[in-house]
Amino acid sequence: MAQADLYETLSVARDASGDELKKAYRKLAVKYHPDKNPGDAAAEAKFKEISSAYDNLKDPDKRAAYDRYGHAAFQGGMGGGGGGGGHDPFDMFREAFGGRGGGGGGGGIFDEFFGGGGGGQSAGGGAHGSDLRYDLEITLEEAVKGCEKDIRYRRPIECNKCHGDGAEPGSRKVTCSTCGGVGQVSSNRGFISFRQVCPSCQGTGQTIEKPCTSCRGEGRVMDTSTVKVRIPGGVATGSKLRSAGKGEAGQMGGQAGDLYIIVHVKEHELFERHDHDLFCEVPIKFTLAALGGSINVPTLFGKGSLKIPAGTQTGTTFRLRGQGIPHLRGNAKGDLLIRMQVEVPTKLTADQKKKLEEYADACGDPANPMSESFVEKAKQFFR
């Protein structure tokens, strides 16, 4: 049976570079590794086949012999020294991935490659930028009606000189020698494998020949940013707004984080908020409370009018519908609750005092000024 061409086995061109060979092998090795395909004999055979092909082509002498003589180069001691069958495919896998993984059966390898985090990398290969928090204080009026705010804050942004890749213009990136391009390093403690982001490349798998002189190789520089934020009517303290991509720029071209604006509503001198309702205490003269009438009351949407019935007592609460807090979703609004506080005069002129005494006589007020109903309830305490 004819043997498959080694270059076709790895799906690479005959003039592929060493890095291209390694990249192609790593991709196929992960796909057909026995840990990912338990019990699949065909996958295991394919894994051994691609490992053998890579073993022969990664060695310059073996590759040259194969290019000249084909598979005959590995038969009968010719050329490359019999490299076709003596390799260990799992050793080949660990070598290609920077020495990672377990023993002869590949134990624990896919716990690392498929079971956990990838060092915080974004789809572009660089480290994802961190999210930022901004605490914004607004007035109650702004919370009710909505507003726009310009927010200024400091954050790392993409370096203009190197466009975020950290390399001085004209220089290039190379495969990280510490992690072999994987972006992670691991160590074994008995049967336990520990892994972490590669300290040399910060998880990108690449290092820079000549770091950018502007950002010192980080790909980011500090800058003051301004963001216009629309605050919708109805927000409350603790409401969170998100501005996508306005957080820290990612490292080495990674995706930027987001900016989260946390709203804090200042206390108001007249109004208190209770969910979607507003609450306000309004003082009125005791004559108005007794005789009744109309008054103007404050609202956050302008002046309101309220009719006070004769005989209104302290604590009587009136409701102005639709004068409260708007709902964030929908067109509904809460109400304004106005509690009456009847004011008793503390200073009277002689004429005012005389008229009040006449009023008391006309009402037949008893010597004990408390109401009879209260006296009846409290009589046990007067004994």
C-alpha positions in Angstrom: 0.0 0.0 0.0 1.4 3.4 -1.0 2.4 5.6 1.9 0.9 9.1 2.1 3.0 12.1 1.2 4.2 13.7 4.4 3.4 17.2 3.3 -0.1 16.2 2.3 -0.5 14.5 5.7 0.2 17.9 7.4 -1.7 19.8 4.7 1.3 22.1 4.0 3.1 23.2 0.9 6.5 21.5 0.1 8.3 24.9 0.7 6.6 25.4 4.1 8.8 27.1 6.7 9.6 25.4 10.0 7.0 27.6 11.8 4.3 26.7 9.3 5.1 23.0 9.8 4.8 23.4 13.5 1.6 25.4 13.3 0.0 22.8 11.0 1.1 19.9 13.2 -0.2 21.6 16.4 -3.6 22.2 14.8 -4.0 18.6 13.6 -2.5 17.1 16.8 -5.1 18.8 19.0 -7.9 17.7 16.6 -6.9 14.0 16.6 -5.4 13.6 20.1 -6.6 10.4 21.9 -7.7 12.5 24.9 -10.2 14.3 22.7 -11.3 11.2 20.9 -11.4 8.4 23.5 -11.9 5.0 22.1 -11.6 6.2 18.5 -8.9 3.9 16.8 -9.0 5.9 13.6 -8.3 9.2 15.3 -5.4 7.5 17.3 -3.9 6.2 14.0 -4.2 9.6 12.4 -2.5 11.2 15.4 0.4 8.8 15.1 0.6 9.4 11.3 0.8 13.2 11.6 3.3 12.9 14.5 5.5 10.7 12.3 5.2 13.2 9.4 6.2 16.1 11.6 9.0 14.2 13.2 10.6 13.6 9.8 10.0 17.1 8.4 11.0 19.2 11.4 14.6 17.8 11.2 16.4 19.6 8.3 18.5 16.5 7.5 15.6 14.1 7.4 13.5 16.6 5.4 16.3 17.0 2.8 16.6 13.2 2.5 12.8 12.8 2.1 12.7 15.6 -0.5 15.3 13.7 -2.5 14.4 10.1 -2.0 10.9 10.0 -0.7 9.9 7.4 1.9 12.9 5.3 0.8 15.1 7.8 2.7 13.8 6.2 5.9 14.3 2.5 4.9 17.4 0.5 5.2 19.5 3.1 7.0 19.6 5.5 4.1 19.9 9.2 4.5 18.2 10.4 7.7 19.0 7.5 9.9 15.7 5.5 10.2 13.4 8.2 11.5 10.1 6.6 10.5 9.2 4.5 13.4 11.2 5.2 16.5 9.5 8.4 17.7 7.0 8.7 20.5 3.9 10.6 19.2 3.1 11.9 22.8 6.7 13.2 23.2 6.3 14.9 19.9 3.1 16.5 21.1 4.7 17.8 24.3 7.7 19.1 22.4 5.5 21.0 19.9 3.5 22.5 22.8 6.4 23.6 24.9 6.7 20.6 27.2 3.1 20.6 28.4 1.0 17.6 29.4 1.2 14.3 31.2 2.8 10.9 30.7 3.1 8.4 27.9 -0.7 8.3 27.4 -1.1 12.1 27.2 -2.9 12.2 30.5 -4.2 15.6 31.6 -3.2 17.4 28.3 -6.8 18.3 27.4 -7.6 19.4 30.9 -5.2 22.2 30.1 -6.1 22.9 26.5 -9.8 22.6 26.6 -10.9 22.8 30.2 -10.0 26.3 31.4 -9.2 30.0 30.8 -6.9 31.2 28.1 -5.1 33.9 29.9 -7.7 36.6 29.2 -7.0 36.8 25.5 -9.5 38.3 23.1 -10.4 37.1 19.6 -7.6 39.2 18.2 -4.9 37.3 20.2 -4.0 40.1 22.6 -5.1 40.4 26.2 -8.6 41.7 26.7 -8.7 45.2 28.3 -10.2 45.6 31.7 -13.6 47.2 32.4 -13.7 50.5 34.2 -16.1 52.0 36.7 -17.2 55.7 36.9 -19.4 56.9 39.8 -21.6 59.7 38.6 -23.6 62.0 40.9 -26.8 63.6 39.6 -29.6 65.7 41.0 -33.1 64.3 41.6 -34.4 66.6 38.8 -31.9 65.0 36.4 -32.9 61.5 37.5 -36.5 62.2 36.9 -36.3 64.1 33.6 -33.2 62.5 32.2 -30.1 64.4 31.1 -26.8 64.2 29.1 -23.4 64.2 30.9 -19.9 64.6 29.6 -17.6 62.2 31.5 -13.9 62.8 31.6 -11.6 60.0 32.9 -8.1 58.6 32.6 -7.6 55.2 30.8 -5.0 53.3 28.8 -5.7 53.7 25.0 -4.1 52.2 22.0 -0.7 53.6 21.2 -0.8 55.6 18.0 2.8 54.8 17.0 2.6 51.0 17.0 -1.2 50.8 16.7 -1.4 48.6 19.7 0.9 45.8 18.9 3.8 47.0 21.0 6.4 46.7 18.3 8.6 49.6 17.0 7.6 50.3 13.4 9.7 48.1 11.1 10.3 45.4 13.7 8.4 42.1 14.0 7.0 39.7 16.5 8.5 36.2 17.1 7.2 33.1 18.7 7.7 33.3 22.5 10.6 31.0 23.5 9.2 30.5 27.0 5.8 29.0 26.1 6.5 28.0 22.5 3.7 30.2 21.3 1.0 28.6 23.4 0.6 31.6 25.8 0.6 29.5 28.9 3.2 27.6 31.0 2.6 24.7 33.3 4.4 22.7 35.9 3.6 19.3 37.3 3.3 18.4 41.0 2.9 14.7 41.1 -0.4 14.0 39.3 -1.5 17.6 39.5 -0.8 20.0 36.6 -0.7 23.8 37.3 -0.9 26.3 34.5 -0.7 30.1 34.3 -0.3 32.8 31.7 3.2 32.9 30.3 5.1 35.7 32.1 7.2 36.5 29.0 4.4 37.1 26.5 1.5 37.7 28.8 -0.5 35.0 27.1 -0.1 36.2 23.5 2.3 33.5 22.4 4.6 36.1 20.8 7.3 38.5 21.9 8.7 41.6 20.3 12.1 42.0 18.7 12.2 45.8 19.4 9.6 47.3 21.7 7.8 50.5 20.7 9.6 53.5 22.2 6.4 55.4 22.8 4.5 52.8 24.9 7.6 50.7 25.9 6.2 47.6 24.2 2.8 47.6 26.0 0.8 48.8 23.1 -1.1 51.3 25.3 -0.5 54.8 26.7 -2.4 56.7 29.3 -4.8 59.4 28.1 -7.8 61.5 29.2 -11.0 60.4 27.5 -14.4 62.1 27.3 -17.6 60.2 26.8 -21.1 61.7 26.4 -23.6 59.6 28.4 -27.4 59.8 28.0 -29.1 59.3 31.4 -32.7 58.2 30.9 -35.4 59.5 33.1 -36.3 57.1 36.0 -32.8 56.1 37.0 -32.1 55.5 40.7 -29.0 55.3 42.9 -27.2 52.1 41.9 -28.4 52.2 38.3 -25.7 51.0 36.0 -25.1 52.3 32.4 -22.6 50.6 30.0 -20.5 52.3 27.3 -19.1 49.5 25.2 -15.4 49.7 24.3 -14.7 52.7 26.4 -12.8 50.8 29.1 -9.1 50.0 29.0 -7.6 49.3 25.6 -6.6 45.6 25.2 -2.9 44.7 25.3 -1.2 43.8 22.0 -4.3 44.6 20.0 -6.7 42.9 22.3 -10.3 44.0 22.5 -11.1 47.0 24.7 -13.0 46.7 27.9 -16.2 48.6 28.7 -17.0 51.6 30.9 -19.7 51.2 33.5 -21.3 54.3 34.9 -22.8 53.9 38.4 -25.5 56.5 39.1 -25.8 58.2 42.5 -28.8 60.5 43.0 -28.3 63.4 45.5 -30.8 64.0 48.2 -33.3 66.8 47.5 -34.3 69.5 50.0 -38.0 69.2 49.3 -38.7 65.7 47.8 -38.1 62.2 49.0 -38.2 59.3 46.6 -40.1 56.1 47.4 -39.7 53.7 44.4 -41.6 55.6 41.6 -43.4 58.0 43.9 -42.2 61.3 45.3 -43.1 62.5 48.8 -43.3 66.1 50.0 -44.4 67.8 53.2 -46.2 71.1 52.8 -46.9 73.4 55.7 -50.3 75.2 55.8 -51.8 77.8 58.1 -54.3 76.4 60.6 -56.9 78.8 59.3 -56.6 77.3 55.9 -56.8 73.8 57.4 -60.0 74.9 59.3 -61.7 76.9 56.5 -60.4 75.1 53.4 -59.2 76.6 50.2 -56.7 76.2 47.4 -52.9 76.4 47.4 -50.0 76.1 44.9 -47.6 73.2 45.5 -44.2 72.5 44.0 -43.6 69.5 41.6 -40.6 68.5 39.7 -42.5 69.3 36.5 -43.7 72.8 37.5 -46.3 74.4 39.7 -49.3 72.3 40.8 -52.6 73.3 42.4 -54.2 71.5 45.3 -57.7 72.0 46.9 -57.6 71.8 50.7 -61.0 70.7 52.2 -62.2 72.4 55.4 -61.1 70.6 58.5 -57.9 69.2 57.0 -55.7 67.7 59.7 -51.9 67.3 60.1 -50.9 64.2 58.3 -53.6 64.3 55.7 -52.0 63.2 52.4 -53.0 64.2 48.9 -52.0 62.5 45.7 -51.1 64.2 42.4 -51.1 61.5 39.8 -48.4 61.3 37.2 -46.1 63.8 39.0 -43.7 61.2 40.2 -40.8 59.2 38.8 -41.1 57.8 35.2 -40.6 54.1 34.7 -37.5 53.1 32.8 -39.5 50.8 30.6 -42.8 52.2 29.3 -44.6 55.5 29.6 -46.0 55.1 33.2 -45.1 57.6 35.9 -45.4 57.4 39.7 -47.3 60.0 41.8 -46.5 62.9 44.0 -47.7 62.4 47.6 -48.2 65.6 49.5 -48.6 65.4 53.3 -50.1 68.4 55.1 -48.4 69.9 58.2 -50.7 72.3 59.9 -48.8 75.2 61.5 -49.8 76.5 64.9 -48.9 80.1 65.4 -46.2 80.7 68.1 -46.7 84.4 68.5 -50.0 86.2 68.7 -50.9 89.9 68.9 -53.3 90.9 71.6 -56.1 91.3 69.1 -55.4 87.8 67.6 -55.3 86.3 71.0 -58.7 88.0 71.9 -60.3 86.7 68.7 -59.1 83.2 69.3 -60.5 83.2 72.9 -63.8 84.4 71.5 -63.6 81.5 69.0 -62.9 79.0 71.8 -65.9 80.3 73.7 -68.1 80.1 70.7 -67.0 76.4 70.2 -67.7 75.6 73.8 -64.2 74.3 74.3 -63.9 72.7 77.7 -61.3 73.5 80.3 -59.5 70.2 79.3 -58.5 71.0 75.6 -58.2 67.3 74.7 -61.0 65.6 72.6 -63.5 63.6 74.6 -62.7 60.4 72.6 -59.0 60.6 73.5 -59.9 61.3 77.2 -62.1 58.2 77.2 -59.2 56.1 75.9 -56.7 57.5 78.3 -58.8 57.9 81.4 -57.0 54.9 83.1 -53.8 56.9 83.1 -55.3 59.9 84.8 -56.2 58.1 88.0 
